Amino acid sequence: MNKLKLERFRKIIGIFLLVSLVFIGCFKPLRTFISSPKQLVVFEGQQSEIASLPVFKAASTDRHVFTVSSNEQKQGLMVNSHQNGEADMVFQLAGFPVKKVNVKVLKDFKVIPGGQSIGVKLNTKGVLVVGHHLIQTEKGKVSPGETAGVQIGDMITEINGKTIERMSDVAPFIHNSGETGEPLNLVLLRDGKHIRTKLTPQKDSGESSYRIGLYIRDSAAGIGTMTFVHPDSMKYGALGHVISDNDTKKPIQVEDGQIMRSTVTSIERGSHGNPGEKLARFSPDREVIGNITINSPFGIFGKLNTNMTNGVMDKAMPIALSHQVKEGPAKILTVIDQDKVEAFDIEVVSTVPQKFPATKGMVIKVTDKRLLAKTGGIVQGMSGSPIVQNGKVIGAVTHVFVNDPTSGYGVHIEWMLHEAGINIYDQERKAS
């Protein structure tokens, strides 16, 4: 008898659990509440939505940090942040706590959006090997560099114990080695590792001079778009992606660099399978307006030595963290004629609330008819154009889809600031 009762009890429990799972799966508000985050990060003075149900009551453990109010437009609650600090939001059902969300309120933080067209010049950390070439010697055609194991993409950082910074540093060593017959002791930077090798220059019978059989370069130049300036520190971010060498396709290891103003002269319109391009020239005075200290997957970064204005949104504005970005309308700031910054309509098609720094956090689509008519959508040189949504800087344009130039990727502003060395999470002092 006891066994029959136990078996019946098990069946009842099983049916109850099954019905509960089906109920949870079908009831979207409950699903949303259960899957809501355990931590919420907001800035001072901002509001943030969080999913809830009418049967739950919620309160802050520290009303000085934040308070909770009902969201009249949507089913849920609104977190109203007041001052820098950390507290919990406790959900209760019939007086019993059922869930706790940690709320971290960061100090108010603002940046000035960019949109200006900039010229970029990077100086490499050493000289970059961009190719091999054969030289005619008495024994036939050879490339001494290739024979010595020097690979395309290598950076020559030292020769015979001396630091190499420019291409002009290399020629005297080649000449002396050729005259004495002593091989060159090279230090190469390859994939973050230092490699040593010996290279013996050979005499070019056609020119009676010594050669190493390598094409080298010590700088690169291009154009892009300014993303943001942090007014307190004058640190800036631009491009939203790494600058790679045209020949080797590898990221350029930066020794230093400069940015200058540039003017858009014309635009090659993008089409299916053929991404367009902004054509621009450096400003005639080539005045250096800032340095470049970092070239990373999130863009280029450094400090400005002068103020820049865009004439559209010149005042500092808040930023949105990755989890605060919403699918829907937004704007980009960019230049399509001369040096005039303009705002154009786009749509944030999808966004990923990333917890760690990562590129390609958004998919965006150009919807502005005038921009589509002029450029076909996103074109090369538009990288770094700031994305603004609901009065906040949310990220930057980074890549165009080759098969659909109206669409592309964007990076969250949160990660560009992190890469620039601006600590927006610091609770003790303002980010700088």
Stockholm file with secondary structure:
# STOCKHOLM 1.0

chainA/1-432         MNKLKLERFRKIIGIFLLVSLVFIGCFKPLRTFISSPKQLVVFEGQQSEIASLPVFKAASTDRHVFTVSSNEQKQGLMVNSHQNGEADMVFQLAGFPVKKVNVKVLKDFKVIPGGQSIGVKLNTKGVLVVGHHLIQTEKGKVSPGETAGVQIGDMITEINGKTIERMSDVAPFIHNSGETGEPLNLVLLRDGKHIRTKLTPQKDSGESSYRIGLYIRDSAAGIGTMTFVHPDSMKYGALGHVISDNDTKKPIQVEDGQIMRSTVTSIERGSHGNPGEKLARFSPDREVIGNITINSPFGIFGKLNTNMTNGVMDKAMPIALSHQVKEGPAKILTVIDQDKVEAFDIEVVSTVPQKFPATKGMVIKVTDKRLLAKTGGIVQGMSGSPIVQNGKVIGAVTHVFVNDPTSGYGVHIEWMLHEAGINIYDQERKAS
#=GR chainA/1-432 SS CHHHHHHHHHHHHHHHHHHHHHHHHHCHHHHHHHTSCSEEEEETTCEEEECCCTTCEEEESCTTTEEEEECSSSSSEEEEECSSEEEEEEEEETTEEEEEEEEEEECCCEEEECCCEEEEEEEEEEEEEEEECCEEETTEEECHHHHTTCCTTCEEEEETTEECCSGGGHHHHHHHHHHHCCCEEEEEEETTEEEEEEECCEEETTTTEEECSEEEEEEEEEEEEEEEEETTTTEEEESSSCCBCTTTCSBCCEEEEEEEEEEEEEEECCBTTBCCEEEEEECTTCCEEEECCEEETTEEEEEBSSCCCCSSSCSCEEBCCGGGCCSEEEEEEEEEEBTEEEEEEEEEEEECCCSSCCSCCEEEEECCHHHHHHHSSCCBTCTTCEEEETTEEEEEEEEEETTEEEEEEEEEHHHHHHHTTCCTTCSSSCCC
#=GC SS_cons         CHHHHHHHHHHHHHHHHHHHHHHHHHCHHHHHHHTSCSEEEEETTCEEEECCCTTCEEEESCTTTEEEEECSSSSSEEEEECSSEEEEEEEEETTEEEEEEEEEEECCCEEEECCCEEEEEEEEEEEEEEEECCEEETTEEECHHHHTTCCTTCEEEEETTEECCSGGGHHHHHHHHHHHCCCEEEEEEETTEEEEEEECCEEETTTTEEECSEEEEEEEEEEEEEEEEETTTTEEEESSSCCBCTTTCSBCCEEEEEEEEEEEEEEECCBTTBCCEEEEEECTTCCEEEECCEEETTEEEEEBSSCCCCSSSCSCEEBCCGGGCCSEEEEEEEEEEBTEEEEEEEEEEEECCCSSCCSCCEEEEECCHHHHHHHSSCCBTCTTCEEEETTEEEEEEEEEETTEEEEEEEEEHHHHHHHTTCCTTCSSSCCC
//
